[in-house]
Amino acid sequence: MLVKEMLNKIMVKEMTIKELADQFDVSTRTIQLKIKKLGYEWDKVFIVMLEKNQNL
């Protein structure tokens, strides 16, 4: 699964950060940091991601 596909599934609530972390055997914090490094930011409730950089 491509990164953009994973992010889209998270945004539409088809996948959670916890499920993604379990799939790759890392912590949820690690997944959140990786997503942030890609140029995405979380809103206040940690559900919707605001896209800062469209070049994935």
PyMOL Python script that loads the backbone (N, CA, C, O; Angstrom):
from pymol import cmd

cmd.read_pdbstr("""\
ATOM      1  N   MET A   1       0.846  -1.171   0.000  1.00  0.00           N
ATOM      2  CA  MET A   1       0.000   0.000   0.000  1.00  0.00           C
ATOM      3  C   MET A   1       0.899   1.244   0.000  1.00  0.00           C
ATOM      4  O   MET A   1       1.866   1.321   0.757  1.00  0.00           O
ATOM      5  N   LEU A   2       0.569   2.200  -0.848  1.00  0.00           N
ATOM      6  CA  LEU A   2       1.335   3.432  -0.947  1.00  0.00           C
ATOM      7  C   LEU A   2       1.044   4.363   0.232  1.00  0.00           C
ATOM      8  O   LEU A   2      -0.004   4.265   0.870  1.00  0.00           O
ATOM      9  N   VAL A   3       1.979   5.257   0.506  1.00  0.00           N
ATOM     10  CA  VAL A   3       1.840   6.192   1.620  1.00  0.00           C
ATOM     11  C   VAL A   3       0.577   7.029   1.462  1.00  0.00           C
ATOM     12  O   VAL A   3      -0.182   7.192   2.417  1.00  0.00           O
ATOM     13  N   LYS A   4       0.349   7.554   0.278  1.00  0.00           N
ATOM     14  CA  LYS A   4      -0.830   8.392   0.052  1.00  0.00           C
ATOM     15  C   LYS A   4      -2.114   7.597   0.286  1.00  0.00           C
ATOM     16  O   LYS A   4      -3.081   8.135   0.824  1.00  0.00           O
ATOM     17  N   GLU A   5      -2.134   6.326  -0.111  1.00  0.00           N
ATOM     18  CA  GLU A   5      -3.297   5.482   0.137  1.00  0.00           C
ATOM     19  C   GLU A   5      -3.539   5.302   1.630  1.00  0.00           C
ATOM     20  O   GLU A   5      -4.680   5.361   2.089  1.00  0.00           O
ATOM     21  N   MET A   6      -2.465   5.084   2.391  1.00  0.00           N
ATOM     22  CA  MET A   6      -2.591   4.945   3.844  1.00  0.00           C
ATOM     23  C   MET A   6      -3.138   6.221   4.469  1.00  0.00           C
ATOM     24  O   MET A   6      -4.027   6.172   5.320  1.00  0.00           O
ATOM     25  N   LEU A   7      -2.605   7.359   4.047  1.00  0.00           N
ATOM     26  CA  LEU A   7      -3.067   8.629   4.591  1.00  0.00           C
ATOM     27  C   LEU A   7      -4.530   8.873   4.256  1.00  0.00           C
ATOM     28  O   LEU A   7      -5.285   9.367   5.093  1.00  0.00           O
ATOM     29  N   ASN A   8      -4.933   8.535   3.049  1.00  0.00           N
ATOM     30  CA  ASN A   8      -6.337   8.686   2.666  1.00  0.00           C
ATOM     31  C   ASN A   8      -7.236   7.787   3.509  1.00  0.00           C
ATOM     32  O   ASN A   8      -8.319   8.208   3.914  1.00  0.00           O
ATOM     33  N   LYS A   9      -6.806   6.562   3.777  1.00  0.00           N
ATOM     34  CA  LYS A   9      -7.601   5.661   4.609  1.00  0.00           C
ATOM     35  C   LYS A   9      -7.731   6.192   6.030  1.00  0.00           C
ATOM     36  O   LYS A   9      -8.781   6.046   6.656  1.00  0.00           O
ATOM     37  N   ILE A  10      -6.677   6.804   6.537  1.00  0.00           N
ATOM     38  CA  ILE A  10      -6.738   7.398   7.871  1.00  0.00           C
ATOM     39  C   ILE A  10      -7.708   8.578   7.871  1.00  0.00           C
ATOM     40  O   ILE A  10      -8.503   8.728   8.799  1.00  0.00           O
ATOM     41  N   MET A  11      -7.645   9.407   6.843  1.00  0.00           N
ATOM     42  CA  MET A  11      -8.505  10.587   6.774  1.00  0.00           C
ATOM     43  C   MET A  11      -9.984  10.219   6.683  1.00  0.00           C
ATOM     44  O   MET A  11     -10.828  10.918   7.243  1.00  0.00           O
ATOM     45  N   VAL A  12     -10.308   9.134   5.987  1.00  0.00           N
ATOM     46  CA  VAL A  12     -11.712   8.738   5.850  1.00  0.00           C
ATOM     47  C   VAL A  12     -12.102   7.683   6.889  1.00  0.00           C
ATOM     48  O   VAL A  12     -13.161   7.064   6.791  1.00  0.00           O
ATOM     49  N   LYS A  13     -11.249   7.492   7.864  1.00  0.00           N
ATOM     50  CA  LYS A  13     -11.487   6.606   9.003  1.00  0.00           C
ATOM     51  C   LYS A  13     -11.666   5.139   8.621  1.00  0.00           C
ATOM     52  O   LYS A  13     -12.398   4.407   9.289  1.00  0.00           O
ATOM     53  N   GLU A  14     -11.004   4.709   7.557  1.00  0.00           N
ATOM     54  CA  GLU A  14     -10.993   3.292   7.197  1.00  0.00           C
ATOM     55  C   GLU A  14      -9.853   2.565   7.906  1.00  0.00           C
ATOM     56  O   GLU A  14      -9.845   1.336   7.978  1.00  0.00           O
ATOM     57  N   MET A  15      -8.901   3.318   8.424  1.00  0.00           N
ATOM     58  CA  MET A  15      -7.745   2.768   9.117  1.00  0.00           C
ATOM     59  C   MET A  15      -7.378   3.738  10.243  1.00  0.00           C
ATOM     60  O   MET A  15      -7.523   4.952  10.097  1.00  0.00           O
ATOM     61  N   THR A  16      -6.908   3.202  11.347  1.00  0.00           N
ATOM     62  CA  THR A  16      -6.467   4.058  12.451  1.00  0.00           C
ATOM     63  C   THR A  16      -4.941   4.078  12.518  1.00  0.00           C
ATOM     64  O   THR A  16      -4.262   3.223  11.949  1.00  0.00           O
ATOM     65  N   ILE A  17      -4.434   5.057  13.216  1.00  0.00           N
ATOM     66  CA  ILE A  17      -2.981   5.139  13.442  1.00  0.00           C
ATOM     67  C   ILE A  17      -2.520   3.894  14.197  1.00  0.00           C
ATOM     68  O   ILE A  17      -1.444   3.362  13.925  1.00  0.00           O
ATOM     69  N   LYS A  18      -3.327   3.436  15.134  1.00  0.00           N
ATOM     70  CA  LYS A  18      -2.984   2.246  15.917  1.00  0.00           C
ATOM     71  C   LYS A  18      -2.854   1.023  15.013  1.00  0.00           C
ATOM     72  O   LYS A  18      -1.909   0.248  15.158  1.00  0.00           O
ATOM     73  N   GLU A  19      -3.788   0.843  14.085  1.00  0.00           N
ATOM     74  CA  GLU A  19      -3.719  -0.296  13.157  1.00  0.00           C
ATOM     75  C   GLU A  19      -2.472  -0.218  12.284  1.00  0.00           C
ATOM     76  O   GLU A  19      -1.816  -1.230  12.034  1.00  0.00           O
ATOM     77  N   LEU A  20      -2.151   0.975  11.826  1.00  0.00           N
ATOM     78  CA  LEU A  20      -0.960   1.165  10.998  1.00  0.00           C
ATOM     79  C   LEU A  20       0.308   0.882  11.803  1.00  0.00           C
ATOM     80  O   LEU A  20       1.233   0.240  11.306  1.00  0.00           O
ATOM     81  N   ALA A  21       0.346   1.361  13.046  1.00  0.00           N
ATOM     82  CA  ALA A  21       1.499   1.116  13.914  1.00  0.00           C
ATOM     83  C   ALA A  21       1.669  -0.375  14.184  1.00  0.00           C
ATOM     84  O   ALA A  21       2.789  -0.885  14.170  1.00  0.00           O
ATOM     85  N   ASP A  22       0.564  -1.072  14.428  1.00  0.00           N
ATOM     86  CA  ASP A  22       0.632  -2.518  14.671  1.00  0.00           C
ATOM     87  C   ASP A  22       1.120  -3.261  13.426  1.00  0.00           C
ATOM     88  O   ASP A  22       1.872  -4.231  13.529  1.00  0.00           O
ATOM     89  N   GLN A  23       0.693  -2.806  12.269  1.00  0.00           N
ATOM     90  CA  GLN A  23       1.093  -3.446  11.010  1.00  0.00           C
ATOM     91  C   GLN A  23       2.607  -3.381  10.807  1.00  0.00           C
ATOM     92  O   GLN A  23       3.213  -4.325  10.300  1.00  0.00           O
ATOM     93  N   PHE A  24       3.213  -2.256  11.208  1.00  0.00           N
ATOM     94  CA  PHE A  24       4.657  -2.088  11.017  1.00  0.00           C
ATOM     95  C   PHE A  24       5.456  -2.307  12.299  1.00  0.00           C
ATOM     96  O   PHE A  24       6.667  -2.088  12.325  1.00  0.00           O
ATOM     97  N   ASP A  25       4.775  -2.738  13.363  1.00  0.00           N
ATOM     98  CA  ASP A  25       5.410  -3.045  14.644  1.00  0.00           C
ATOM     99  C   ASP A  25       6.204  -1.865  15.203  1.00  0.00           C
ATOM    100  O   ASP A  25       7.348  -2.016  15.632  1.00  0.00           O
ATOM    101  N   VAL A  26       5.578  -0.690  15.190  1.00  0.00           N
ATOM    102  CA  VAL A  26       6.161   0.521  15.781  1.00  0.00           C
ATOM    103  C   VAL A  26       5.095   1.182  16.648  1.00  0.00           C
ATOM    104  O   VAL A  26       3.945   0.746  16.675  1.00  0.00           O
ATOM    105  N   SER A  27       5.488   2.237  17.354  1.00  0.00           N
ATOM    106  CA  SER A  27       4.530   2.944  18.207  1.00  0.00           C
ATOM    107  C   SER A  27       3.678   3.910  17.385  1.00  0.00           C
ATOM    108  O   SER A  27       4.034   4.280  16.266  1.00  0.00           O
ATOM    109  N   THR A  28       2.557   4.304  17.962  1.00  0.00           N
ATOM    110  CA  THR A  28       1.701   5.281  17.288  1.00  0.00           C
ATOM    111  C   THR A  28       2.424   6.620  17.175  1.00  0.00           C
ATOM    112  O   THR A  28       2.219   7.358  16.211  1.00  0.00           O
ATOM    113  N   ARG A  29       3.251   6.926  18.137  1.00  0.00           N
ATOM    114  CA  ARG A  29       4.024   8.173  18.099  1.00  0.00           C
ATOM    115  C   ARG A  29       4.976   8.168  16.900  1.00  0.00           C
ATOM    116  O   ARG A  29       5.137   9.192  16.235  1.00  0.00           O
ATOM    117  N   THR A  30       5.596   7.045  16.624  1.00  0.00           N
ATOM    118  CA  THR A  30       6.496   6.932  15.469  1.00  0.00           C
ATOM    119  C   THR A  30       5.736   7.204  14.180  1.00  0.00           C
ATOM    120  O   THR A  30       6.225   7.927  13.312  1.00  0.00           O
ATOM    121  N   ILE A  31       4.541   6.628  14.047  1.00  0.00           N
ATOM    122  CA  ILE A  31       3.726   6.852  12.850  1.00  0.00           C
ATOM    123  C   ILE A  31       3.372   8.328  12.732  1.00  0.00           C
ATOM    124  O   ILE A  31       3.460   8.901  11.646  1.00  0.00           O
ATOM    125  N   GLN A  32       2.972   8.947  13.839  1.00  0.00           N
ATOM    126  CA  GLN A  32       2.617  10.367  13.816  1.00  0.00           C
ATOM    127  C   GLN A  32       3.806  11.238  13.409  1.00  0.00           C
ATOM    128  O   GLN A  32       3.643  12.194  12.651  1.00  0.00           O
ATOM    129  N   LEU A  33       4.984  10.916  13.902  1.00  0.00           N
ATOM    130  CA  LEU A  33       6.184  11.678  13.537  1.00  0.00           C
ATOM    131  C   LEU A  33       6.519  11.513  12.058  1.00  0.00           C
ATOM    132  O   LEU A  33       6.893  12.479  11.393  1.00  0.00           O
ATOM    133  N   LYS A  34       6.387  10.301  11.545  1.00  0.00           N
ATOM    134  CA  LYS A  34       6.653  10.058  10.123  1.00  0.00           C
ATOM    135  C   LYS A  34       5.683  10.846   9.246  1.00  0.00           C
ATOM    136  O   LYS A  34       6.082  11.428   8.237  1.00  0.00           O
ATOM    137  N   ILE A  35       4.410  10.860   9.635  1.00  0.00           N
ATOM    138  CA  ILE A  35       3.405  11.610   8.880  1.00  0.00           C
ATOM    139  C   ILE A  35       3.728  13.101   8.909  1.00  0.00           C
ATOM    140  O   ILE A  35       3.604  13.789   7.896  1.00  0.00           O
ATOM    141  N   LYS A  36       4.138  13.592  10.067  1.00  0.00           N
ATOM    142  CA  LYS A  36       4.491  15.009  10.188  1.00  0.00           C
ATOM    143  C   LYS A  36       5.699  15.344   9.314  1.00  0.00           C
ATOM    144  O   LYS A  36       5.739  16.411   8.701  1.00  0.00           O
ATOM    145  N   LYS A  37       6.675  14.450   9.250  1.00  0.00           N
ATOM    146  CA  LYS A  37       7.853  14.668   8.414  1.00  0.00           C
ATOM    147  C   LYS A  37       7.502  14.734   6.933  1.00  0.00           C
ATOM    148  O   LYS A  37       8.221  15.352   6.147  1.00  0.00           O
ATOM    149  N   LEU A  38       6.397  14.098   6.554  1.00  0.00           N
ATOM    150  CA  LEU A  38       5.939  14.141   5.166  1.00  0.00           C
ATOM    151  C   LEU A  38       5.233  15.453   4.829  1.00  0.00           C
ATOM    152  O   LEU A  38       4.870  15.687   3.676  1.00  0.00           O
ATOM    153  N   GLY A  39       5.039  16.303   5.830  1.00  0.00           N
ATOM    154  CA  GLY A  39       4.426  17.599   5.584  1.00  0.00           C
ATOM    155  C   GLY A  39       2.955  17.681   5.937  1.00  0.00           C
ATOM    156  O   GLY A  39       2.265  18.605   5.506  1.00  0.00           O
ATOM    157  N   TYR A  40       2.469  16.736   6.710  1.00  0.00           N
ATOM    158  CA  TYR A  40       1.080  16.753   7.149  1.00  0.00           C
ATOM    159  C   TYR A  40       1.011  17.194   8.604  1.00  0.00           C
ATOM    160  O   TYR A  40       1.941  16.953   9.374  1.00  0.00           O
ATOM    161  N   GLU A  41      -0.093  17.842   8.984  1.00  0.00           N
ATOM    162  CA  GLU A  41      -0.315  18.237  10.367  1.00  0.00           C
ATOM    163  C   GLU A  41      -1.674  17.744  10.824  1.00  0.00           C
ATOM    164  O   GLU A  41      -2.614  17.645  10.035  1.00  0.00           O
ATOM    165  N   TRP A  42      -1.765  17.439  12.101  1.00  0.00           N
ATOM    166  CA  TRP A  42      -3.023  16.988  12.703  1.00  0.00           C
ATOM    167  C   TRP A  42      -3.802  18.197  13.196  1.00  0.00           C
ATOM    168  O   TRP A  42      -3.206  19.204  13.579  1.00  0.00           O
ATOM    169  N   ASP A  43      -5.125  18.108  13.190  1.00  0.00           N
ATOM    170  CA  ASP A  43      -5.927  19.155  13.818  1.00  0.00           C
ATOM    171  C   ASP A  43      -6.050  18.852  15.310  1.00  0.00           C
ATOM    172  O   ASP A  43      -5.388  17.942  15.810  1.00  0.00           O
ATOM    173  N   LYS A  44      -6.880  19.594  16.019  1.00  0.00           N
ATOM    174  CA  LYS A  44      -6.966  19.483  17.476  1.00  0.00           C
ATOM    175  C   LYS A  44      -7.470  18.136  17.969  1.00  0.00           C
ATOM    176  O   LYS A  44      -7.104  17.709  19.063  1.00  0.00           O
ATOM    177  N   VAL A  45      -8.295  17.463  17.193  1.00  0.00           N
ATOM    178  CA  VAL A  45      -8.851  16.193  17.648  1.00  0.00           C
ATOM    179  C   VAL A  45      -8.129  14.989  17.060  1.00  0.00           C
ATOM    180  O   VAL A  45      -8.567  13.857  17.271  1.00  0.00           O
ATOM    181  N   PHE A  46      -7.055  15.192  16.342  1.00  0.00           N
ATOM    182  CA  PHE A  46      -6.217  14.126  15.806  1.00  0.00           C
ATOM    183  C   PHE A  46      -6.971  13.174  14.878  1.00  0.00           C
ATOM    184  O   PHE A  46      -6.684  11.977  14.855  1.00  0.00           O
ATOM    185  N   ILE A  47      -7.921  13.689  14.122  1.00  0.00           N
ATOM    186  CA  ILE A  47      -8.661  12.856  13.179  1.00  0.00           C
ATOM    187  C   ILE A  47      -8.401  13.297  11.751  1.00  0.00           C
ATOM    188  O   ILE A  47      -8.093  12.470  10.893  1.00  0.00           O
ATOM    189  N   VAL A  48      -8.519  14.566  11.492  1.00  0.00           N
ATOM    190  CA  VAL A  48      -8.364  15.098  10.145  1.00  0.00           C
ATOM    191  C   VAL A  48      -6.942  15.593   9.968  1.00  0.00           C
ATOM    192  O   VAL A  48      -6.366  16.171  10.889  1.00  0.00           O
ATOM    193  N   MET A  49      -6.371  15.371   8.791  1.00  0.00           N
ATOM    194  CA  MET A  49      -5.038  15.879   8.518  1.00  0.00           C
ATOM    195  C   MET A  49      -5.128  17.006   7.507  1.00  0.00           C
ATOM    196  O   MET A  49      -5.857  16.905   6.520  1.00  0.00           O
ATOM    197  N   LEU A  50      -4.399  18.064   7.748  1.00  0.00           N
ATOM    198  CA  LEU A  50      -4.345  19.188   6.832  1.00  0.00           C
ATOM    199  C   LEU A  50      -3.102  19.048   5.980  1.00  0.00           C
ATOM    200  O   LEU A  50      -1.996  18.941   6.511  1.00  0.00           O
ATOM    201  N   GLU A  51      -3.263  19.047   4.688  1.00  0.00           N
ATOM    202  CA  GLU A  51      -2.148  18.815   3.790  1.00  0.00           C
ATOM    203  C   GLU A  51      -1.386  20.124   3.574  1.00  0.00           C
ATOM    204  O   GLU A  51      -1.956  21.110   3.105  1.00  0.00           O
ATOM    205  N   LYS A  52      -0.093  20.129   3.918  1.00  0.00           N
ATOM    206  CA  LYS A  52       0.770  21.290   3.720  1.00  0.00           C
ATOM    207  C   LYS A  52       1.542  21.167   2.424  1.00  0.00           C
ATOM    208  O   LYS A  52       1.780  22.164   1.743  1.00  0.00           O
ATOM    209  N   ASN A  53       1.935  19.956   2.078  1.00  0.00           N
ATOM    210  CA  ASN A  53       2.797  19.736   0.929  1.00  0.00           C
ATOM    211  C   ASN A  53       2.154  18.693   0.035  1.00  0.00           C
ATOM    212  O   ASN A  53       1.915  17.570   0.480  1.00  0.00           O
ATOM    213  N   GLN A  54       1.871  19.029  -1.195  1.00  0.00           N
ATOM    214  CA  GLN A  54       1.180  18.118  -2.104  1.00  0.00           C
ATOM    215  C   GLN A  54       2.136  17.191  -2.861  1.00  0.00           C
ATOM    216  O   GLN A  54       1.673  16.337  -3.617  1.00  0.00           O
ATOM    217  N   ASN A  55       3.428  17.329  -2.687  1.00  0.00           N
ATOM    218  CA  ASN A  55       4.403  16.540  -3.446  1.00  0.00           C
ATOM    219  C   ASN A  55       4.767  15.246  -2.736  1.00  0.00           C
ATOM    220  O   ASN A  55       5.827  15.162  -2.117  1.00  0.00           O
ATOM    221  N   LEU A  56       3.904  14.235  -2.814  1.00  0.00           N
ATOM    222  CA  LEU A  56       4.210  12.932  -2.232  1.00  0.00           C
ATOM    223  C   LEU A  56       4.659  11.982  -3.294  1.00  0.00           C
ATOM    224  O   LEU A  56       4.964  10.827  -3.000  1.00  0.00           O
TER     225      LEU A  56
END
""", "prot")
cmd.dss("prot")
cmd.show_as("cartoon", "prot")
cmd.util.cbc("prot")
cmd.orient("prot")
